[in-house]
């Protein structure tokens, strides 16, 4: 996952941009909702197998996903309600992404003996479960007093980056089905490994009374 130092440096570098957006009267929650709408728009293009438009709009939606937090921090307007809204919408966005891949019919079994018994849809469901549990395992641990900062291999930014690049490369090579299935299988495996890493970290750090 992206290191804590890298995130902090990026946040400091982009702080003037966040303040500028805030001065326009744009609130973090407005950006969160706009990003969610764009996610639906990208999913529509993806469903119609227009990969380049889906990639472009999905990229903009991802930028919005990071911009809401940037504006909130830069303008000192972070709030519990805003964080809650962002977390809920992020989970819906994950459902939309993996659900659209399944509905597109692009998810196929991996053509390797032993793995070909696993359908592409099963890989997508496993990846979605890993995405949800990655988020929940952190929320549950931190609610109980154990920080999960920088714990785990795959978080949401990496997940969206790999999905986007998988679609783009697959389209360029003329074989989206194969490339995206491998990417989703990778996310299924390493997303759930991330959950296990967070569970282990919690188990070793938590103090029973």
Secondary structure as UniProt FT lines:
FT   HELIX           4..23
FT   TURN            24..25
FT   HELIX           28..47
FT   TURN            48..49
FT   HELIX           51..74
FT   TURN            75..76
FT   HELIX           80..104
FT   TURN            113..117
FT   HELIX           120..143
FT   TURN            144..145
FT   TURN            149..150
FT   HELIX           156..173
FT   HELIX           176..205
//
